[in-house]
Amino acid sequence: MSKNRLRRWARRFRRTPFHPQWLLGPPKRMADWVAAHANGAVLDIGAANKWIEGCLSDSINYFALDYPPTGQDLYNARPHVFGTASKLPLQTNSIDTVILLEVLEHLEHPSRALEEIFRVLKPGGTLLLSMPFLYPLHDPPFDFQRYTSFGLERELHAAGFTIDELENTVGSSATAGLVFSLAIGGAVTESFEQRRLGLMLAPLLVTCIPIVNIAAWTLGKITPNWSNLSAGLRSLARANKYQDSK
């Protein structure tokens, strides 16, 4: 069984504890956060299948952009335009909200992209950003960096943003369980791909995933969260600038 076939099979269990990524939580959580803050002319960078559009108000003027080597080749994306976040094909001060979900880690020049986002946002415009922290490499070779909360704060401030929110997206117990479950899932996937001896252990390893997930979820409910450990970050930042700046 190939990696792709195995992943397609696993997607059937995406909303259950049997899936290695279950502890990330449902997409609705992120969608509700975006919908609560997005307004006006919205630019979705790295839009993929434009899933977030269906979660937004009808009053939103939605515009999707993706990068050909990832959006087109990996996700069969159908954005309004293909382009790069480092050189946005938009006028200065033309956008009210920029959505950048799980994209910053894939940008070869993240600082330049944040400066471009600042440029196209209207004064007081909103950037809604999320990115992984403790999470495996994905979409190789287009996975370039991770930031701590302090690193992300530095990058946003350097681009001119002020930060209204900067918080973890996954609790510490859930993060620990997520990494463990992903490691199990990765071992099983590689065993199938390489026809290794570990393939004999695949049924046992797969059985461990829901046990780890449920145990980590339960632990997160009964113990304090440790803010130093998280699978990801999200931030709401503002382009507070004068009309004639940048």
N, C-alpha and C positions, 0 to 999 in steps of 0.2 A: 504494500500500500504506500503510495506517495505521500509526501508531506501535505500537499494541497488537498488530496482526497481525505486524509485524516482530519485536517482542519475543517473541511466542509461537513464531515460527519460530526465533529465536536460541536459545531455551531448549533446543532439541533438542541443541545443542552445548555445554551448560552445563558438562559435565565434560571438555571438550577445550580445547586451546589456541586453537581458533577462536572461543571466546567471550571478549568483552572483560573479563569478571570472573573468568576462570580463575585468575589469580594470587592471588585471595582465598583459595584453597585449599578443600578439601571441607568441607561442614558437619559431617562426622564429627569433625573436629578440635575444634570448639567443643562438640559433643555429648559427646565423651569427657571434656572438662574439666568440664562441668556435671555429668555423671553421677558423676564421681569425688568431687564435693564436696556434692551435694545430698542431703538426708536429711529424714526426718520429714514434717511438713506443708509442702508446697511451693506457693508462690504464683507463677504465671507471669504477669507483667504484660506486655501486648502480645503475647498468645499466638498471634495469627493462627490458623493451622490446627492449633495444638497439636502441632506436629511434634516438639517436644522430649519430649513425654510418652512416646513410644515408645522413647526412649533411656534412660529412668530405670528404676531397680529396681522390682520389683513391690511392695516394701514401702513405697514412697512414696505418700503421700496427696496427690494432685495436684489443684490448683485453678487454673483459667485465667480471666483477666480481660482484657478488651480495651475499647477506646474506640470508640464507634459511628462517628464520622466517618471514622476510618481503618480499624479492624478490620472493621466491617460494610460500609462503602461501598467500600473499596478492596480488601479481601482476602476478603470473604465469610466472615469469621470466625464460628466457632460456639463461643465460650467458655462457661464455666459461668455467667458474669455479665458484663454490660456495665457499665462504670463509668469513673472517672477516677483516675489514680495520685495526684492531689493530694488526694483524699478517699476513701480505701479503705474499702469497706463491710465491715470486719473488726474484731474486737476487738483491743485492745491486748495485746501479748505472746501472740499466738495462732499464729504461724507460725515454723517452723524455718528455712526457706530461701526467699528471694525470688530469682527469675530475672528479669533485666531485660536482654534481649539486643537490641541495636540499637534501643532505645526512647528513651533519655534525650534524644537530639537532637530527638525529636518532641514533647517535653513543653513546654508553654507556661510552666509554672512548675516547673522542674526541682528547685530547692532545696526547695520545698514537698513535692514528690513524695518526695524522699529523706528528709525528716523524717517523712512518713507511713510509708514503708517501715521506718524505724527504730522507729517506734511499734508497728507490728504484729509485728515480729520479737521472738521471745523473747530474754531475756538470753543473749548468746553466739551468737545466730542469725546466719546467713550471707546476705550479698548477693552474688550472682554477676552481674556487670554487664559488658556490652561495648557499645562505641559507635564510630562512625567518627571519623576525624580528617581525613585528606586523601582526601575522597570527595565526589562531586557531590551537589548538592541532589536530594532524592528525596521522593516523596509530597507534593508541594506542595499547599496552602500550609503543611502541617504539618511543617516542617523549620526549627527555630529556632536551633540552636547547635551548635558544636563546642568541645571542650575539649582543651587540651594536657594532658600527664600532670600538670603542676603545677596546672592549673585543676581537673581532676577530683579530685585529692588535696585541694585546698582545699574543694571542695563536699562531699566525703564527710566530712571532718573537721568541717566546720561543722554537718553533720546529726548528728554524734555518733559516727560510725563510726571504728574503727581499721582500718588497711589491712594485710592479710597479703600480698597480691600486687597489683602494678600494672605491667603490661608491654605492649609492643607486640604486636599480633596479626599484622602483616605486616612483613617485612624491608624495608630501604631500597631495594634494587634491584628487588624485586617491586613495591613501592609506585610507584616511578618508571614501571615498565612498565605497571602497572595504570592509572595516570592517563592515560598516553599511549594505551593501548588504548581506554579509556573515551571519550577525546576523539575518537578515530577513529569509534567506534561511535555517539557522539552526532552527529557530523557527517553520517554516513550516514543516521541516523534522520531528522534535520531535512531533509536533501535530499529524502528520500522524501515527507515531510510537506508541504514547501513547493514541491515540484516545481522545485527550483533547478537551475542549470546543473551544480552539483557532483554531481548524480545520475549524470552520465556517468563520473565518477571512482569511483563506488561499488565496482565490482568490484576496482579496484586498491587502494582503501582497505581493503576487507575482507581482501584478501590480506595486507596489512601486519600485521593483528592477530596471527596465529599467529607471525609472524616476531618481532614485538616481545615477545610473551609468552615464547617459548622463549629469546630472547636475554636477557631480564631474569631469567628463572629460572636460566639457566646462570651469569650474572654473580653472582647471589646465592650460588651454590654455591662460587665460587672467589675471592670478594672479601669482606673484612670487612663486617659490618653497621654502618650508621651509625644509631645509636639515635635521632637527632633527626628522622628521617623515617620515618613509618609511616602506613598507611592506616587504622589503628584501634588501639583500646586495650581491654584487659580488666582487670578488678579483682575480687579476692576481698576483701570487707570484712566486719568483724564488728560486731555490735551489742552491744558490751560495756557493760552497764548493770546497775544494781541493779533488782530486781524492781519497786520502787515508783517508779522514775524514768520520766519522760515518759509 
